[in-house]
């Protein structure tokens, strides 16, 4: 975890301008504060010396207005910078995961935690910490330079004591890093376990084990709470230590100024300026320490995101294959030669030495559960990279057992990946037998769906996904258990549709239905250790 990684601005170029503007505003705020100290000292001296008050009072009022305007600009720009950096990092992360095979993506639970809570924690990092870091590097130099011009003795005291603040901040920051790592691990564990429990809740309830998970979630929550409290205690200790050091340093300056004022070796204006300028040399560094604790989660998330983005995708496994190359020429076929695959971290292969060549027509894949049928489709679709062997396929459209439907209207769900007209959408719905159902909805195609198709049954979600597949222009259509949630009549309709699509495309379907096997041009039996082709 680094306080600042310049790769953030490379990954999120849209954030460069607001972050730079925040830094400039922070420096201007420091300069305005130093100017305010001069104006205030001049006003006090004018009051004591019974001199004209209009000029110093005018300068002071003007500088206070400038500081207020800069504060408003800083708040507005900070909000914009935080949102833009967060959106840019999340977008880059999701683009990265969408362009690499499944083996190079993080576990779903860890990925969800990083893309949601993790990236959200970057907002205070970008909006507060980075500007404070720039101000902490520039404003103390300006304050010390002003002190040198005003009172070199006070400047010497500040120069000798100022390095203590970043030294102690670095020492405490190292401990903060370790605590943040532990808290991040606890948060990931809590999020992952909670997602697993929610997914398996129906099964747990069916076997009477749901109550046990309450205790497990409570224990993981306690671990996260303890890690959070340790981090908070450390943050308070850090703030107290920096405040104590700064207070002692400013007190030394005040004492030396007071003694010299008593002996008449320094003027009132010079003494006031020294006392007013000294805190401004320490305050930006104290703010960096405080904002670092607020943004520690964001710094950890930034490091993790940049590590994810820095990992380049592995090259796909390809080899010489005249038969595969001929199929790839017209983009209508699928060819696998000597393909083996094992999941990351697993020692056994789910598929071993599978060879298969198929062109336009209906190819049905059957086999025992867990034999690698769904994995075979994901390999053909390019979602996974084979451990060994060659996979070549034209552009493919995959319909999984649980197809994705975005939150939005039914029209949006059908048009995902296409720009089909409403007439084409109705034709696709008619082909899967959903035209009457959708027409009876209050808003028809404009009916809004919840996340993951909430509002539709499992069978309706499956048929919407198949209707969407008919609108795709991909020459290869891959379908995994399309009729698992359908009755006999609906299943027969989908089978006929797949048979019709196979007249002009390469259609590969995983199924347990013997009715669909009888309609197939080719029947492939996958049993993990190979593929047996019939027909």
Helices and strands as residue ranges (DSSP letters): H 7-11, G 13-15, H 16-48, H 54-98, G 102-104, H 108-113, I 114-118, H 119-120, H 122-124, I 125-129, H 130-150, H 152-199, H 201-206, H 210-263, H 268-294, H 296-310, H 322-330, E 334-341, E 351-358, E 361-366, H 373-381, E 388-393, E 396-399, E 408-409, H 410-415, H 422-431, H 435-439, G 444-446, E 448-449, G 451-453, H 458-471, E 476-480, H 488-501, E 506-510, H 514-519, E 522-526, E 531-534
